[in-house]
């Protein structure tokens, strides 16, 4: 009986370790957690710069936010739009490496709206 209990406990322990690794693998799509700093929500992604720009454009369109201006440089794209309440919105996509990029979302000028920025960033994640 003691041998069966030991085998069961050991099996549960090993299963927990394997599941923990699976959770880490599932979370590998996003390179980090979104950070709110200086009125912008910033997150790095394990996705190419081009793919992230396309996901950002799709996110704005799906939220019925028109792209008012798109400025592209070599490794940076800035999308300007307006949120549903009329607040100006900026999305900056920066290339970090060939397979990673950084997205910064700011909604509002003087008083940035973190909840609105989170909604846009979540939609970008959905398209990545």
Beta strands, then each sheet from edge to edge (+ up, - down):
strand 1: 35-37
strand 2: 40-45
strand 3: 67-72
strand 4: 76-82
strand 5: 88-97
strand 6: 100-107
sheet 1: 1+ 2- 6+ 5- 4+ 3-
end
